[in-house]
Amino acid sequence: MEVTSRIESRPEYLSFEAALGARKLVEEIMLVRPGENVVITGDTATDARVIELTAQAAAAAGAVPTVIRYDTRPTVAMEPPAPVAGAIAHADVWIEYALSYIMHSDAFRAAMAAGARYANLTGMDVQMLVDTVGKVDFAGTTELGRALVALLSAADEVHITTPAGTDLRARNGNRPVNLRGKPAEKPGETVMLAGQISWNPLEETQQGVLVFDGACWPPNELGLLRAPVRMAVENGVVTSIEGDGADAATFRRWMAAQAALPTGENMYRVAHWSLGFNPGVTKPTGRIVEDERVFGCVELGIGTKGAWIGGEHWVAPAHTDGSLLNPTIELDGEAIEVDGRYVHPTLVEICHRLQIAGY
């Protein structure tokens, strides 16, 4: 995976700051209560320090932490080993750190049906825990997310363009817009890292050109993009994948291989549109949880679509995500963001209060 190199090899590196991040995650985001069973899953690609700090924070909150670590699977959404499926099915809280995450698997759906409060933090490392959780004003970022949700919910037509060539239109049609970075308040609820809202416009209205120019993952060979990946979208389906350089070819081959598997007919369907706004993420790193939340970015997912998004949902062999940098977003013809900078007065005022650079 092509990622930004970071100083993170020493066990003591940012240990105090990461401990604060783990505590905020457990207490403020997952709302862990005394006596609850907290299952923390990771694979052999997971930063073990993050797992240990999270388990310690859960124990300090009076909960019962259980840590499970297993082999890194070839791709995401594959079924985990049976003992993993059994553990998460009995969790009150499940925090997933595995690089090859199992969200969208049958085991995931069973855990959600059993009432687990779940967070997907795939590929989390110490630096990410500090930058995206420990240092972030969670309440303020949530306020910004709610303001974006309100603007999207009130609009019908969405038009997104980028300097790299994205020119994508769709209609929301009263589909729900989901604030993903929020406290895990309800049994069976999926939450994500702060700084993202997600929805999927009416599939048949999604038309135009989609260009990933920040990051894209999976496949494992990608991460940070060295050259843009350009796609045509017709009626919510990717109909072609082009681009100069090896990245587009790698992505095209991987998508074709997934499409040849059972349920592969859904692999090219656009699963969700998302806006990223985590103040701790200023550029892509190749780690998808961060890359989806670069402040001011747009991110789209392709493949399996979860039921939580709203509208029709479907299963594909995998799910992939890619980011768009410096977007201009127009809602019913009115720009709320221009070249990666929010211009709507409500958003500007919140960004100013959060002391975000440039506002």
JOSUL-V396824 format. One record per pair of residues at least 24 apart in sequence whose C-alpha atoms are under 6 Angstrom apart, sorted by sequence separation. I is the first residue (numbers start at 0). J is the second residue. D is the distance in Angstrom with one decimal. If there is no record, write none. Layout:
I	J	D
I	J	D
This chain:
75	99	4.5
77	101	5.9
91	115	4.7
92	116	4.7
93	117	4.8
94	118	5.0
95	119	5.1
96	120	5.0
97	121	5.2
98	122	4.6
208	232	5.9
273	297	5.8
298	322	4.3
74	99	5.6
75	100	5.2
76	101	4.3
90	115	5.5
92	117	5.9
95	120	5.7
96	121	4.5
207	232	5.3
273	298	5.0
297	322	5.8
298	323	5.9
37	63	5.9
38	64	5.9
42	68	5.1
76	102	5.6
78	104	5.7
96	122	5.8
206	232	5.3
273	299	5.9
297	323	5.1
35	62	4.9
36	63	4.9
37	64	4.7
38	65	4.8
39	66	4.9
40	67	4.8
41	68	4.8
42	69	4.7
43	70	5.4
72	99	5.7
76	103	5.4
206	233	4.9
272	299	4.6
296	323	5.8
33	61	4.2
34	62	4.6
35	63	6.0
38	66	6.0
40	68	5.9
42	70	5.3
43	71	5.5
76	104	5.0
148	176	5.9
206	234	5.8
271	299	5.7
296	324	5.2
33	62	4.6
42	71	5.1
171	200	4.3
205	234	5.1
271	300	5.2
170	200	5.6
171	201	5.8
204	234	5.6
205	235	4.7
237	267	5.2
270	300	5.3
170	201	6.0
203	234	4.0
236	267	5.6
270	301	5.0
21	53	5.1
202	234	5.7
203	235	5.8
236	268	4.4
269	301	4.4
270	302	5.9
202	235	4.6
235	268	6.0
236	269	5.9
268	301	5.7
18	52	5.9
22	56	5.2
170	204	5.9
235	269	5.5
268	302	5.6
270	304	4.7
169	204	4.8
267	302	5.9
169	205	4.4
266	302	4.3
168	205	5.8
168	206	5.5
167	206	5.8
167	207	4.5
166	207	5.7
167	208	5.5
166	208	5.0
165	208	5.2
165	209	4.7
295	339	5.2
165	210	5.0
266	315	5.2
265	315	5.1
38	90	5.9
45	97	5.8
263	315	5.6
37	90	6.0
262	315	5.0
263	316	5.9
36	90	5.4
39	93	5.9
36	91	5.2
37	92	4.7
38	93	4.8
39	94	4.9
40	95	5.0
41	96	4.8
42	97	4.8
35	91	5.9
37	93	5.8
39	95	5.9
40	96	5.9
41	97	4.0
257	316	5.9
223	285	4.4
222	285	4.1
116	186	5.4
115	186	5.6
116	187	5.3
118	189	5.9
214	285	6.0
114	186	4.4
115	187	4.9
116	188	5.0
117	189	4.8
118	190	5.0
119	191	5.6
199	271	4.5
114	187	4.0
118	191	5.4
198	271	5.5
199	272	5.5
198	272	5.5
197	272	5.6
111	187	4.4
197	273	4.2
196	273	5.4
46	124	5.3
196	274	5.4
195	274	5.5
195	275	4.6
194	275	5.5
194	276	4.5
194	277	4.1
194	292	5.7
217	319	5.3
216	319	5.7
216	320	5.7
215	320	5.6
215	321	4.1
214	321	5.5
20	128	5.8
214	322	5.5
20	129	5.7
213	322	5.2
198	308	5.6
211	321	5.5
213	323	5.8
17	128	6.0
211	322	5.4
212	323	5.5
17	129	5.2
20	132	5.3
211	323	5.3
16	129	5.9
20	133	3.7
19	133	5.7
175	309	6.0
131	279	5.0
130	279	5.0
29	182	6.0
28	182	4.4
29	183	5.0
161	326	4.6
160	326	5.7
160	327	5.3
159	327	5.7
159	328	4.8
158	328	5.9
158	329	5.1
157	329	5.9
157	330	4.9
156	330	5.8
156	331	5.0
154	330	5.8
0	219	5.2
0	220	5.0
1	221	5.7
0	221	5.3
1	222	4.8
2	223	5.8
0	222	5.4
1	223	5.2
76	317	5.9
3	284	4.9
2	284	5.4
2	285	4.2
1	285	5.9
